[in-house]
Amino acid sequence: MTTIALIAHNNKKTELLNWVKENQEALRHYKLVGTSNTSKLINELLDMNIEPYGHGPSGGDILLAARLLQGQIQKVIFFIDVETPHGHEHDIQTLIRTAVLNNIPIALNRASADLIVLQRKDQV
């Protein structure tokens, strides 16, 4: 089963939550993982089963990047806040670079997230 990582900066969590709610049926065809706060929020409000992997600023982004390298995550949806500085910017860039270098689809906004979720392996 294809695994998707769901991540959102604090100012984008509501946007990701709304997107997940709108795409809940399509997302049930995937295994879902994410950073701890994002996973907790979505799991509590939408009764989803997103497996948490650490708090982003405390190494969660790096843990997810490692799982990308291990082939355990095949797609990434990361609603980033480009208008707010982040103390863990290097970790964020590591996650993005890891996806890019390993040819893993990564969505950084709602439009690209729609494309990633709607294109399931059996539809390619």
N, C-alpha and C positions, 0 to 999 in steps of 0.2 A: 504494500500500500504506500502511495506517495505521501511524504511528510511535508507539511508546510509550517514554517516558523512565523508566528504573528508577534509583532513588536510595535510599540507606539511610544513616542515621547509623551510626557505628561500633558502638554497642550493639545495632543492629537488623540488621546485615549478615547474621548467621546466620539470623535469621527470614526475611529476604528471600530468601536462598539456598534455604532449605527451601521457601518458597512457589514460587519459580521451578522448582525440581525437581519439585514436585507439578503444576505447570501448564505444563511444558515443551512438551507437544504443542500446546496452545492458543496458546502464545507463538510458535510457529513460523509462525503466520499473520500476524505483525507484523514490521515493522522495529524493532529495539531499539537504543536509545542510553542513555547514562547517564553519571554522573560516573566519573572514571577508576578510583578504587579499587574501587567497586562493580562496574563492568564487568570489571575485571581478575579479581576474585575469582570471579565467576560464570563468566566465560569459561574460566578455568583448571580449575575444579572440575566444570563441567557441559558443557564443550565447546560453548558457545554462541558466537554472533557478535554481541556487544553492542559497539556503536561508542562508544569513550570520548570524553568532552568535558570535560576538565579536572577537577582536584581541587576538590571542593565548597568548602572553606574558602579556596581560592585563586582563586575566581571561577567555578568550574564551575557553580554554581547560577545565576549571572547569564548565563553562556553558554547554558544550557538555557532560561532565561526569554526570551532574545533569539530563540532558535529557535521558541519558542511564538509570539512576536509575528510572526515571519516565516511562520507557518503550516506549519512543517516538523515539528512535533510535535503530535499530535492527542489524546494521553492521557498522564497522568503517574501513576506509582506511586511514592510517596515514603514509605517507612517511617521516620517521624520518632521521635526519642527526646525526649519532652516532659519527661523527668525530669532531663535533663542540660543545663546551660547551654552555649550555643555561641557562640564569638567572632564568628561570621559570621551572627548571627541576622537582621540586616538583609537579607542575601542570600537566606536561607531564606524570609523573609516576602515578598521581591520575587518569588520564584518562585511561591509560593502565590498571591499577589495577582494576578500575571499570568495564571495559570490561571483564577482565579475571574472576573476582569474580562473575559476573552476567552471565557468559557463553555466552557472545556476541562475535561473530566472529570479530577478529581484524587483519587486514593485515598491516604489517610494511614494506613491500617491494612489488615490482612489481609482483613477482611470486604468492605470497599469495593473492594479490589484484585480480589477474586473477581468482583464485579459488572462491573467495567470490562473485564476480559479475556474474560469469557464473552459479553459483548454486542458481537459483531463487527458491522461495518457492514452486511453482507448479512443480518443477523438483525433489524435495526431496522425 
